[in-house]
């Protein structure tokens, strides 16, 4: 339970600087590897999403309109969002 609380605290913390964003991203990746778990990111920061996610689901108007691997979502989008 302590692990879950710590992860939630990390994910809810605002990124005030690029350095903080890098540190959080690195820490989350370390936790993900150590505990062999998945991480769900909900973000408007597409540069961050592109760098850290293997698979992406894109929402538009409250609906998931596209899913796929990060490369195909960014290089060949299927929806005009």
Backbone as a printed PyTorch tensor [residue, N CA C, xyz], in Angstrom:
tensor([[[  0.8160,  -1.1940,   0.0000],
         [  0.0000,   0.0000,   0.0000],
         [  0.8610,   1.2610,   0.0000]],

        [[  1.9890,   1.2390,   0.7010],
         [  2.8800,   2.3990,   0.7380],
         [  3.4020,   2.6970,  -0.6650]],

        [[  3.7490,   1.6500,  -1.4170],
         [  4.2350,   1.8320,  -2.7830],
         [  3.1960,   2.5520,  -3.6330]],

        [[  1.9620,   2.1390,  -3.5610],
         [  0.8890,   2.7630,  -4.3460],
         [  0.7370,   4.2320,  -3.9820]],

        [[  0.7700,   4.5540,  -2.7030],
         [  0.6470,   5.9430,  -2.2720],
         [  1.7940,   6.7870,  -2.8210]],

        [[  3.0000,   6.2490,  -2.8060],
         [  4.1550,   6.9930,  -3.3140],
         [  4.0310,   7.2370,  -4.8110]],

        [[  3.6060,   6.2330,  -5.5470],
         [  3.4600,   6.3870,  -6.9850],
         [  2.3890,   7.4310,  -7.2940]],

        [[  1.2900,   7.3820,  -6.5860],
         [  0.2270,   8.3620,  -6.8040],
         [  0.7310,   9.7650,  -6.4990]],

        [[  1.5020,   9.9150,  -5.4440],
         [  2.0580,  11.2270,  -5.1180],
         [  2.9770,  11.7190,  -6.2370]],

        [[  3.7800,  10.8400,  -6.7690],
         [  4.6800,  11.2270,  -7.8550],
         [  3.8660,  11.6510,  -9.0750]],

        [[  2.8790,  10.8770,  -9.4520],
         [  2.1140,  11.1630, -10.6580],
         [  1.2570,  12.4160, -10.5300]],

        [[  0.8340,  12.7420,  -9.3350],
         [ -0.0030,  13.9140,  -9.1560],
         [  0.8070,  15.1960,  -8.9800]],

        [[  2.0920,  15.0700,  -8.7800],
         [  2.9240,  16.2570,  -8.5960],
         [  3.0530,  17.0110,  -9.9120]],

        [[  2.8890,  18.3280,  -9.8640],
         [  3.0070,  19.1020, -11.1060],
         [  4.4600,  19.2250, -11.5480]],

        [[  4.6940,  19.2190, -12.8430],
         [  6.0330,  19.4140, -13.3770],
         [  6.2430,  20.9070, -13.5690]],

        [[  7.0700,  21.5030, -12.7330],
         [  7.2920,  22.9460, -12.8300],
         [  8.4420,  23.2920, -13.7680]],

        [[  9.3860,  22.3650, -13.9150],
         [ 10.5320,  22.6210, -14.7920],
         [ 10.8340,  21.3760, -15.6110]],

        [[ 11.6400,  21.5600, -16.6310],
         [ 12.0540,  20.4230, -17.4530],
         [ 12.8670,  19.4440, -16.6170]],

        [[ 13.6870,  19.9440, -15.7110],
         [ 14.4950,  19.0790, -14.8450],
         [ 13.5890,  18.2100, -13.9850]],

        [[ 12.5400,  18.7960, -13.4100],
         [ 11.6010,  18.0060, -12.6010],
         [ 10.9270,  16.9470, -13.4590]],

        [[ 10.5130,  17.3120, -14.6580],
         [  9.8480,  16.3570, -15.5560],
         [ 10.7720,  15.1780, -15.8360]],

        [[ 12.0450,  15.4600, -16.1060],
         [ 13.0150,  14.4000, -16.3730],
         [ 13.1840,  13.4990, -15.1610]],

        [[ 13.3110,  14.1020, -13.9630],
         [ 13.4890,  13.3150, -12.7350],
         [ 12.2860,  12.4210, -12.4770]],

        [[ 11.0670,  12.9430, -12.6500],
         [  9.8630,  12.1330, -12.4440],
         [  9.7890,  11.0030, -13.4480]],

        [[ 10.0820,  11.3160, -14.7070],
         [ 10.0230,  10.2950, -15.7430],
         [ 11.0130,   9.1750, -15.4380]],

        [[ 12.2250,   9.5510, -15.0410],
         [ 13.2510,   8.5610, -14.7100],
         [ 12.8380,   7.7130, -13.5080]],

        [[ 12.3080,   8.3430, -12.4660],
         [ 11.8750,   7.6300, -11.2580],
         [ 10.7330,   6.6600, -11.5720]],

        [[  9.7850,   7.1010, -12.3570],
         [  8.6460,   6.2390, -12.7050],
         [  9.1230,   5.0370, -13.5090]],

        [[ 10.0520,   5.2490, -14.4530],
         [ 10.5990,   4.1260, -15.2280],
         [ 11.3220,   3.1340, -14.3210]],

        [[ 12.0820,   3.6370, -13.3440],
         [ 12.7780,   2.7640, -12.3970],
         [ 11.7820,   1.9250, -11.6040]],

        [[ 10.7300,   2.5740, -11.0920],
         [  9.7060,   1.8460, -10.3260],
         [  9.0070,   0.8110, -11.1970]],

        [[  8.7400,   1.1640, -12.4310],
         [  8.0740,   0.2510, -13.3580],
         [  8.9260,  -0.9920, -13.5890]],

        [[ 10.2170,  -0.8130, -13.8090],
         [ 11.1090,  -1.9570, -14.0220],
         [ 11.2470,  -2.8040, -12.7650]],

        [[ 11.4520,  -2.1370, -11.6290],
         [ 11.6690,  -2.8590, -10.3770],
         [ 10.4630,  -3.7110,  -9.9930]],

        [[  9.2670,  -3.1830, -10.1810],
         [  8.0570,  -3.8880,  -9.7570],
         [  7.3670,  -4.6280, -10.8980]],

        [[  7.9680,  -4.5730, -12.0870],
         [  7.4380,  -5.2730, -13.2620],
         [  5.9450,  -4.9800, -13.4420]],

        [[  5.6500,  -3.7130, -13.5940],
         [  4.2660,  -3.2920, -13.6970],
         [  4.0710,  -2.3250, -14.8550]],

        [[  2.8460,  -2.0750, -15.1930],
         [  2.5070,  -1.0900, -16.2150],
         [  2.2220,   0.2460, -15.5570]],

        [[  2.2960,   1.2870, -16.3560],
         [  2.0040,   2.6280, -15.8660],
         [  1.0200,   3.2640, -16.8300]],

        [[ -0.0080,   3.8810, -16.2760],
         [ -0.9950,   4.5910, -17.0810],
         [ -0.7270,   6.0840, -16.9480]],

        [[ -0.4320,   6.7380, -18.0690],
         [ -0.2250,   8.1820, -18.0790],
         [ -1.4420,   8.8280, -18.7210]],

        [[ -1.9340,   9.8620, -18.1100],
         [ -3.0080,  10.6640, -18.6930],
         [ -2.4230,  12.0630, -18.8090]],

        [[ -2.2380,  12.5250, -20.0290],
         [ -1.4910,  13.7600, -20.2060],
         [ -1.8850,  14.4870, -21.4820]],

        [[ -1.6810,  15.7900, -21.4580],
         [ -1.7870,  16.6160, -22.6600],
         [ -0.3990,  16.9080, -23.2140]],

        [[  0.6290,  16.4840, -22.5040],
         [  2.0080,  16.7420, -22.8920],
         [  2.4570,  15.6610, -23.8840]],

        [[  2.2540,  15.9290, -25.1630],
         [  2.5260,  14.9150, -26.1810],
         [  4.0090,  14.6000, -26.3290]],

        [[  4.8740,  15.5570, -26.0470],
         [  6.3120,  15.2630, -26.1270],
         [  6.7090,  14.2450, -25.0640]],

        [[  6.1200,  14.3540, -23.8820],
         [  6.3760,  13.3870, -22.8190],
         [  5.7830,  12.0280, -23.1820]],

        [[  4.5650,  12.0210, -23.6350],
         [  3.8870,  10.7700, -24.0090],
         [  4.6760,  10.0410, -25.0910]],

        [[  5.1360,  10.7860, -26.0740],
         [  5.8790,  10.1770, -27.1810],
         [  7.1590,   9.4940, -26.7050]],

        [[  7.8310,  10.0830, -25.7140],
         [  9.1020,   9.5360, -25.2320],
         [  8.9490,   8.3640, -24.2760]],

        [[  7.8430,   8.2850, -23.5310],
         [  7.7890,   7.2840, -22.4660],
         [  6.7910,   6.1630, -22.6910]],

        [[  5.8930,   6.3130, -23.6250],
         [  4.8390,   5.2970, -23.7840],
         [  5.1350,   4.3410, -24.9310]],

        [[  4.8250,   3.0720, -24.7010],
         [  4.9340,   2.0610, -25.7530],
         [  3.6560,   2.0480, -26.5880]],

        [[  2.5160,   2.1320, -25.9050],
         [  1.2020,   2.1360, -26.5600],
         [  0.4340,   3.3690, -26.1030]],

        [[ -0.4100,   3.8870, -26.9970],
         [ -1.1450,   5.1180, -26.7270],
         [ -2.6000,   4.9410, -27.1320]],

        [[ -3.4860,   5.5010, -26.3240],
         [ -4.8980,   5.6220, -26.6880],
         [ -5.1990,   7.1210, -26.7280]],

        [[ -5.7530,   7.5790, -27.8360],
         [ -6.0470,   8.9920, -28.0160],
         [ -7.5360,   9.2200, -27.7700]],

        [[ -7.8240,  10.2050, -26.9210],
         [ -9.2310,  10.5460, -26.6550],
         [ -9.5670,  11.8670, -27.3280]],

        [[-10.7740,  11.9390, -27.8390],
         [-11.2930,  13.1590, -28.4410],
         [-12.7670,  13.2460, -28.0870]],

        [[-13.1620,  14.3510, -27.5210],
         [-14.5590,  14.5730, -27.1310],
         [-15.0700,  13.4580, -26.2150]],

        [[-14.1920,  12.9950, -25.3150],
         [-14.5970,  12.0050, -24.3290],
         [-14.6280,  10.5680, -24.8160]],

        [[-14.1690,  10.3220, -26.0260],
         [-14.1650,   8.9710, -26.5930],
         [-12.7600,   8.5910, -27.0390]],

        [[-12.4220,   7.3210, -26.9050],
         [-11.1500,   6.8470, -27.4620],
         [-11.3480,   6.7150, -28.9650]],

        [[-10.5510,   7.4680, -29.7310],
         [-10.7200,   7.4790, -31.1830],
         [ -9.5920,   6.7480, -31.9130]],

        [[ -8.5200,   6.4230, -31.1970],
         [ -7.4100,   5.7310, -31.8290],
         [ -6.5340,   5.0790, -30.7770]],

        [[ -6.0420,   3.8950, -31.0700],
         [ -5.0750,   3.2250, -30.2030],
         [ -3.9900,   2.6210, -31.0860]],

        [[ -2.8070,   2.4830, -30.5100],
         [ -1.7270,   1.8540, -31.2540],
         [ -0.3920,   2.1030, -30.5920]],

        [[  0.6680,   1.6340, -31.2550],
         [  1.9930,   1.8830, -30.7110],
         [  2.3460,   3.3540, -30.9500]],

        [[  3.2600,   3.8620, -30.1420],
         [  3.5870,   5.2910, -30.1680],
         [  4.0510,   5.7420, -31.5530]],

        [[  4.8660,   4.9500, -32.1920],
         [  5.3890,   5.3310, -33.5050],
         [  4.2720,   5.5410, -34.5250]],

        [[  3.3410,   4.6070, -34.6060],
         [  2.2680,   4.7400, -35.6000],
         [  1.2980,   5.8700, -35.2590]],

        [[  1.0340,   6.0830, -33.9860],
         [  0.1320,   7.1700, -33.5870],
         [  0.7070,   8.5220, -34.0080]],

        [[  2.0060,   8.7200, -33.8110],
         [  2.6050,  10.0090, -34.1320],
         [  2.9810,  10.1610, -35.6090]],

        [[  3.3500,   9.0630, -36.2700],
         [  3.7860,   9.1550, -37.6640],
         [  2.6650,   8.9700, -38.6750]],

        [[  1.6240,   8.2150, -38.2960],
         [  0.5130,   7.9470, -39.2150],
         [ -0.8150,   7.9970, -38.4660]],

        [[ -1.2000,   9.1680, -37.9490],
         [ -2.4550,   9.2430, -37.1940],
         [ -3.6620,   8.9260, -38.0930]],

        [[ -4.6600,   8.2670, -37.5130],
         [ -5.8530,   7.8720, -38.2690],
         [ -7.0140,   8.8480, -38.0580]],

        [[ -6.9220,   9.6800, -37.0220],
         [ -8.0040,  10.6030, -36.6880],
         [ -7.4980,  12.0380, -36.8310]],

        [[ -8.3310,  12.9620, -37.3340],
         [ -7.8880,  14.3510, -37.5510],
         [ -7.8880,  15.2400, -36.3060]],

        [[ -7.7100,  14.6690, -35.1230],
         [ -7.6920,  15.4600, -33.8990],
         [ -6.6210,  16.4850, -33.9860]]])
